[in-house]
Structures are given as structure tokens and as C-alpha cells.
């Protein structure tokens, strides 16, 4: 039996870690029609960290049609969106120090992106979580659900 070459073993080890890492991240896009391209996101409990990459696939500037990605318990979503309006664009429409916010990106405009990470172990199994864009007027239609999976 022929011994494995170290290069192949390292290559396979690198490939398997990339596959595992891919399970702990997701890319989501928002467009100029106020739509996210995903209605739900599943987060494996096994992830030590989960990364969201938000891309703005439209062309409009952030002060006109900006988008962010905000994660809260579903029950907190409306209050967080309402309180965020007063925070303004420079604070990404998220009230400073709002403990109801689990994670959020900055507001981005057409062609831009932002990435954030959060710790899934802070989420509770069976709890309802939602993500949304807190740009004024967007949260009513630009939203989705996030669930913790085994």
C-alpha cells in the first residue's frame, strides 16, 4: 500500500475545514426594490461563531435606499425598528446600546457590503428570531426569520 503524500493530506485537511466553515456563514443581499434574497436563515448550534455578509445588489446610495441587517427576537423587532429611526443614518438606524439587538451591520448603499459575526450559543432553542432592515420604512417588508438548528 502506498503512503499518502503529505501535500495531499494537507490539501484534504484544508478542504474539510473550509467546508465546515461554510456552514457557519451566509451571504444575503438587499436590492433597490427593498427585498432581501433570503426569507430565512438557519444557524447550526455547533457554530462557535456565525457570520453574515450583507451585500447591496442595487445601485442607489445609502441615504436614499440604504440597507442593513439587524437580528432581534421576533417580539422585539417592531420596537427596535421604531427606536432606530431616531438614531439616524450615522448610527445605522440602531439605537446605541439597545440590548434587544443581537447583531447588526452598518447601513450600506448600492454595490457595498458589510460583514458581522455573532455567537449562536447566545440564542435559545425554540425562541423566535427575526432579521430585518431598520432603514425607515423598510422593516415592514424587508425581513426574514432566523432559526437555530441542530
PEBELUR-V244280 format. One record per residue. N is the residue number from 0. RES is the residue in one small letter. PHI is phi as a letter, one per 40 degrees, with the letter a starting at -180 (NA if undefined). OMEGA is omega in radians with two decimals (* if undefined). D_LAST is the distance of its C-alpha to the last C-alpha in Angstrom with 1 decimal. Layout:
n = [N:N]
res = [RES:RES]
phi = [PHI:PHI]
omega = [OMEGA:OMEGA]
d_last = [D_LAST:D_LAST]
//
This chain:
n = [0:1:2:3:4:5:6:7:8:9:10:11:12:13:14:15:16:17:18:19:20:21:22:23:24:25:26:27:28:29:30:31:32:33:34:35:36:37:38:39:40:41:42:43:44:45:46:47:48:49:50:51:52:53:54:55:56:57:58:59:60:61:62:63:64:65:66:67:68:69:70:71:72:73:74:75:76:77:78:79:80:81:82:83:84:85:86:87:88:89:90:91:92:93:94:95:96:97:98:99:100:101:102:103:104:105:106:107:108:109:110:111:112:113:114:115:116:117:118:119:120:121:122:123:124:125:126:127:128:129:130:131:132:133:134:135:136:137:138:139:140:141:142:143:144:145:146:147:148:149]
res = [x:x:x:x:x:x:x:x:x:x:x:x:x:x:x:x:x:x:x:x:x:x:x:x:x:x:x:x:x:x:x:x:x:x:x:x:x:x:x:x:x:x:x:x:x:x:x:x:x:x:x:x:x:x:x:x:x:x:x:x:x:x:x:x:x:x:x:x:x:x:x:x:x:x:x:x:x:x:x:x:x:x:x:x:x:x:x:x:x:x:x:x:x:x:x:x:x:x:x:x:x:x:x:x:x:x:x:x:x:x:x:x:x:x:x:x:x:x:x:x:x:x:x:x:x:x:x:x:x:x:x:x:x:x:x:x:x:x:x:x:x:x:x:x:x:x:x:x:x:x]
phi = [NA:c:c:c:c:d:c:c:c:c:c:c:c:c:c:c:c:c:c:c:c:c:c:b:a:a:b:b:b:b:b:c:c:f:b:c:c:b:c:a:b:b:b:c:d:c:c:c:a:b:b:b:b:c:b:b:c:c:b:c:c:c:c:b:b:c:b:b:b:b:b:a:c:d:c:c:d:c:c:c:c:c:c:c:d:c:c:g:c:c:b:f:f:b:c:d:g:c:c:c:c:c:a:a:c:c:c:b:b:d:g:c:a:a:b:b:b:a:c:c:c:c:c:b:c:g:c:c:b:b:b:a:c:c:d:d:g:c:c:c:b:c:a:a:b:b:b:c:b:c]
omega = [-3.10:3.13:3.09:3.09:-3.12:-3.12:3.14:3.11:3.12:3.12:3.13:3.11:3.10:3.13:-3.10:3.12:3.09:3.12:3.12:-3.14:-3.11:3.13:-3.07:3.09:3.10:3.05:3.11:-3.12:3.00:-3.08:-3.12:3.09:3.14:3.12:2.91:3.12:3.08:3.12:3.12:3.11:3.07:-3.13:3.10:3.09:-3.09:-3.13:3.06:3.12:3.11:-3.05:3.07:3.00:3.10:3.07:3.04:-3.07:3.13:-3.10:-3.05:-3.12:-3.08:3.12:3.13:-3.09:3.14:3.11:2.94:3.12:-3.09:3.13:3.08:2.88:-3.13:-3.13:-3.10:-2.98:-3.06:3.13:3.12:3.13:3.14:-3.14:-3.12:-3.13:-3.13:-3.13:3.09:-3.10:-3.10:3.07:3.13:3.12:3.04:-3.14:-3.14:3.08:-3.12:-3.08:3.08:-3.13:3.14:3.12:3.05:3.02:2.98:3.05:-3.14:3.09:-3.11:3.11:-3.12:3.07:3.06:-3.11:3.06:3.08:3.05:-3.08:-3.11:-3.13:3.08:3.10:-3.13:3.09:3.13:3.10:3.10:3.13:3.10:2.98:-3.07:3.02:-3.09:3.02:-3.06:3.11:-3.06:-2.98:3.13:-3.13:-3.11:-3.07:3.10:-3.13:3.07:3.13:3.08:-3.12:3.13:*]
d_last = [39.1:38.9:36.9:34.2:35.6:34.0:33.7:31.6:29.3:28.9:28.4:25.5:23.9:24.2:22.8:19.6:19.0:19.7:17.1:14.4:15.8:15.8:12.0:12.5:15.3:16.7:20.3:21.6:25.3:27.6:31.0:34.5:33.8:31.3:28.2:24.8:23.8:20.2:19.6:15.9:13.4:9.6:8.5:5.6:5.4:7.2:10.0:13.0:14.6:14.0:17.3:18.8:22.0:24.2:27.1:30.1:31.2:34.3:37.7:38.5:38.9:36.4:39.1:39.4:36.0:33.7:29.9:27.3:23.6:22.8:19.6:20.0:18.9:20.2:22.8:24.2:24.4:28.0:29.4:28.0:29.4:32.8:33.1:32.3:35.3:37.7:36.1:37.4:36.6:37.3:34.4:32.1:32.4:30.2:32.1:32.4:30.5:28.5:25.9:24.1:23.2:19.9:20.9:23.5:25.5:29.3:31.1:32.0:34.6:35.1:34.2:32.5:29.0:27.1:24.0:22.0:19.0:17.1:14.9:11.4:11.8:14.5:12.5:11.9:9.2:11.4:13.9:15.3:15.8:18.3:19.9:23.5:26.8:29.0:32.2:34.6:34.3:31.2:28.4:29.5:28.5:26.6:23.2:19.7:16.4:13.3:10.0:7.0:3.8:0.0]
//
